[in-house]
């Protein structure tokens, strides 16, 4: 089979939204049909929600309304509204947005200028309506191509409303799982105490934040009340349960990092250092962390994620400070709560004893195997 000649005519330039459609997996990870929580349609949902939540983070609008069915989502926030003159650019031109300017979005989740554009490009229908100071702009797109534009006056409050329907030619036979969406919405409220999200007319709000998350996720009774620390840029808590595995939930600027990253690694190290310093011991990390359930949430100005889907944090420069802050906070919390410290120590010693017993049993088995003739 002969190859076509490689000439100037072979070089093709794609418009940015065309490239997103052609290489969707590059921008949103897996595609899928909505049957798995990691499928791409939930990444589209998250990108729109992130923008609404960013308004709350910046102090504008504490109510978000989400309306969904099997094939479309509408998200309405009461934030500042997208600047009207740039609204179309903000949802259709790559690397356009205010989140490159830190004095506008200091602790934003999305800093790459791609999020809403990817939703637009990968949607059969994408509608955006922004209201600012009694004026509104409206635009409708089909697969990233502008179809309709309107503008005028309104009595509606400031804010942004986005409706999108994922493209069935990309997400074949997809359907939104309402339980997956509800779970994601609950996570947003845990990370942002005081944020009220109405989901299909049911309201979710959290007062306890990470503590509410932990209480929902662990079915076993904690061995001691969670040790907690809260600061404007770092919050964490942890406890132990009667289990052998360890489990963590980590977040950056309200974004769940299911694959962890620098902040989670530093959190684990800080826990070990803080506990060993407090007890003046040298317990190994496995003995300390076995049965541990913990959450960490940080806020940083310029998060670097290791993929477009923002599942793993890559900022290395934050590691030392997180270790130090976690270690210091744990020592202080254990001093305040001696009964919790006592139960924690009992759990660590039990883990240590169990580990040594298992090592002894394994060693005995090895010795018996050596003595057994073939």
Secondary structure by P-SEA (a helix, b strand, c coil): ccccccccccbbbbcaaaaaaacccccccccccccccccaaaaaaaaaaaaaaaaaaaccccbbbbbbcccbbbbbbccccccccaaaaaacccccccccccccccccccccccaaaaaaaaccbbbbbbbcccbbbbbbbccccccbbbbbbcccccbbbbbbbccccccccccccaaaaaaaaaaaaaaccccccccccbbbbbccaaaaaaaacccccccccccccccccccccccccccccccccccccccccccccaaaaaaaaaaaaaaaaaaccccccccccccccbbbbbbbcbbbbccccccccccccaaaaaaaaaaaaaaaaaaacaaaaaaaaaaaaaaaaaaaaaaaaaaaaaaaaaaccc
